[in-house]
Amino acid sequence: MSETVQHGQNRESFEHEDLSPQGVFYFMAGLAVVGVVIYFIILGMYRFLDAYDREHQQAMNPMAVTGVNPRKMDFRDVQEQVDKTFPKPLLEYSELTQFTQELEQQDQALESYDWVDQKSGIVHIPIQQAMDLIVQRGLPVLPASEAARGGQAVKQGSGGKAHQATAPNGK
């Protein structure tokens, strides 16, 4: 240990070989220099890697639009740009519009009359009318012998009479 110096009557003392402030300042300066050197090494490394990446980058997609900012265009201009850029046929151009049109077509088909097989006299009728017919005639039932054989189905109502759907007059 180092020598201690006693002062006054209380005999308080301190150590004479403490860490000098000059050593702390040298350490901080050295740490700052090392930090700056590391900063420039990393900066150079990133610049080199960025240049290397740009040099070895794959060719741009030929369908990519360049020089056009769609955020500053109205819908018609964007649609024209899409028509010029992408090949035909477009599978989906407006999901909401196409979905709505598809639902309308399905609803119209479900609510209209149409031939399924004109030679056999089988027609497609609106859902509400089909439900009313089922209420009037009952569900079609196979006789036990036909169901066991897996044979040809005979449509029968609840009254036991066989019937076949036919086209309404005029259609």
N, C-alpha and C positions, 0 to 999 in steps of 0.2 A: 504494500500500500504506500501511498505517498504520505509525505509529512503533513501534518496539520498545524495550523497556526492558531493559537488561542488568543482571543481578544477579551479584554475586560474581565470583570469579576464573575460573570456568568459562565465563563469558559465556553463560549460558543466558538465553533470552528468551521472551516470549510476546506475542501480539497483544492489544492493548487493546480492540479493537472487535469482540469475539466476539458471538454471538447472546445476547441477554440472556434470563434465565429468565422474565422477565415476558412477553415475546413468545410464548414456548412455552406458557405458561399461558393467555394470551388466545386463542391458536390452538385449544387443546384445549377451552376453554369454548365458543368459537364453533362448533366441530365438534359438540359435544354438543347445543347449541341447534338446529343445523340437523338433526341426527339426530332429535330430539324432534319438530320441526316436520314432517319427512317422515313420521314414524310416525303423527302425527295426521291428516295429509293422506290417507295410505293407508287408515287406519282409517275415516275418513269416506267415502272412495270405496267401500270394501267394504260398508259399511252401506247406502249409497245403492243400490248394485247389487243387494244382497240384497233390499232392499225392492222394488225395481223388478221383480226376478225373481218374487217372491212375488205381486205384483200382476198380472203378465202370465202367470202359470203356467196351463197348460191344465187343464181339469177332470179330476178323478181318474177312473180307469177304473171303471165301475159294477160290474165284477166283482171289484174289489179288496176284500179283507176288512179291515175296520177294527175296532179295539177287541178283537181276538182275538190271543192269542199262542199259536201252534201249538206252541211249544217246551215249554209248560207243560201241554199237553193230552195225553191218551192217544190211542191210535190210533183207537178208536171215536169219540171226540169230534171228532177231525180229519176222519174219514170223513163224519160227519154234517154238519159245517160245509161240506165240499166238496160234498156232495149238495145242500145248501141254496143254495150260491153259484153253482155252475156249471150250465149248462143240460144237458139230456139230448139225445142219448145221449152218454155218456162214451166216447171212443174207446179210451182206455187208462187204467185206474185202478191197476193193479198189474202192472208189466212182468214181474217175475219169475214171479208166479203165472200170468199169462196165457200167458207163454212156455212154462212147464212144462205147462200144460193142453194147449196146441197140440201140443207134442211127444208127449204121451201119446195124443192123438187120432190123430196121424199113425202112431205105432207100432202102435196098435190096428188102424188101417186096413190097415197093411202086413202084419199077422200074422193077418188074418181072411179068410174067404170072403165074396164079394159078387158080385152080378150086375152086369156092365158092360152087356150087352145080352141080355135074357132071350129075346127072339124068335130071335136068332141063336145062342143057346146059348153066349155068351162070358161067362166068369166071371173074377173076380179071385181069385187064390189067394195064400196066404202065400209070402213070398220063399223060405224054405227049401225048400218043396215045389216051387216053380218051378225052383230050381237043381237039385234032384234029378231033375225031369223032363228038364231040358236034358242032364244027364249020361246019363240012360237013352236018350233019343231023339236027341240031337245037336242042333246048331243048325239052324234052318230055312234052307234054301238055295233060291235061285231057279235054274231051269234057264237056261242061257246064252241061249236064244232069248227067254225071258220077260224077262230082265234087260235085253237089248238093246232090246226093244220098249217096256219100261217098262209092261208089261201087268199083268194081275191076278196077284198073288202066290199061289203054291201052296206051302203049308208041307210040307216033306219032311224026314224024318229022315236019319240017316246010312245007313240001309238002303234008301233010295230010295222008301219008302212015304209017301204023303200022309196027313196026319192033321189033325184039327181039335180044339181044346180044347173039352171039354164039361163041363157041371156035374157035380160028384160027386153020388152018390145021396143023397137026403134034403135037399139044399140048393137 
